[in-house]
Amino acid sequence: MNRTSLAPLALVALAAALAGAGCRAVATGRNVDGVRYFQQGQYPVALQRFDAALTIDPRNPDSYYNKGAVLHRTGIANKDQNALAQAESLYRQCLDYNPNHVDCHRALAVLLTETGRIPDAFDGLKGWAAQNPTNSDARVELARLYEEYGDQASANFYLTEALTINSRDWRAHAALGRLKEQNGDLAQALQNYQRAYELNRFQPQLEQRIADLSKRAPTATPGTTLGSTPPLPTAPRNATGPRPYLRY
């Protein structure tokens, strides 16, 4: 191919890239609108906005997640199995386009537990963690699920593992701080909260926890260490689990 024939192809590629960027921007706008309507409780309108976003950009994982979250919420509220099945399908489509979509992994785990498939919820998050040995988010979400089912030892294991992978994961520090506070280890809880706040200062609840514990916590104690892989819990502490939330 000669030099003159390359120019039209380059221009076509550039035009396609610009068009794709424009579609993503418009889809993001529809998602923003949808989230606003969702927050106002106008679920049908929110669904319309998310459908519009998917029409514009059918490969946008956030749009699949957002629509799934609305159907998830209404499905639980109305005991609508069809809506829940659609929500699950949308979550899985989201993960097809972004296998590391944190919110979607969490929401899918919640939905599976709410529909009586607790082992599947744990298996899904464990599979995500196994496929991504350097991903601390997967460990944090797995710890969150273990904590939700009352297994603090296992939650501690995965949070410590998350921090071994990424010592700057503020969510892992904050979650570990919560566990330590619940177990009365106020000095270590304060240390974890302070580190989480250093890494992400847009967390007013952490600022409040630090202020409260600073008045009560003794000298800090050493952190935790890794143990053996924890077992699967059998009895839930709270069947509703953590709630999913929407993305722009």
Sequence and secondary structure as in RCSB ss.txt:
>XXXX:A:sequence
MNRTSLAPLALVALAAALAGAGCRAVATGRNVDGVRYFQQGQYPVALQRFDAALTIDPRNPDSYYNKGAVLHRTG
IANKDQNALAQAESLYRQCLDYNPNHVDCHRALAVLLTETGRIPDAFDGLKGWAAQNPTNSDARVELARLYEEYG
DQASANFYLTEALTINSRDWRAHAALGRLKEQNGDLAQALQNYQRAYELNRFQPQLEQRIADLSKRAPTATPGTT
LGSTPPLPTAPRNATGPRPYLRY
>XXXX:A:secstr
  HHHHHHHHHHHHHHHHHHHHHHHHHHHHHHHHHHHHHTT HHHHHHHHHHHHHH TT HHHHHHHHHHHHHHH
HHHT HHHHHHHHHHHHHHHHH TT HHHHHHHHHHHHHTT HHHHHHHHHHHHHH TT HHHHHHHHHHHHHTT
 HHHHHHHHHHHHHH TT HHHHHHHHHHHHHTT HHHHHHHHHHHHHH    HHHHHHHHHHHTT  S      
  S      S S TT        
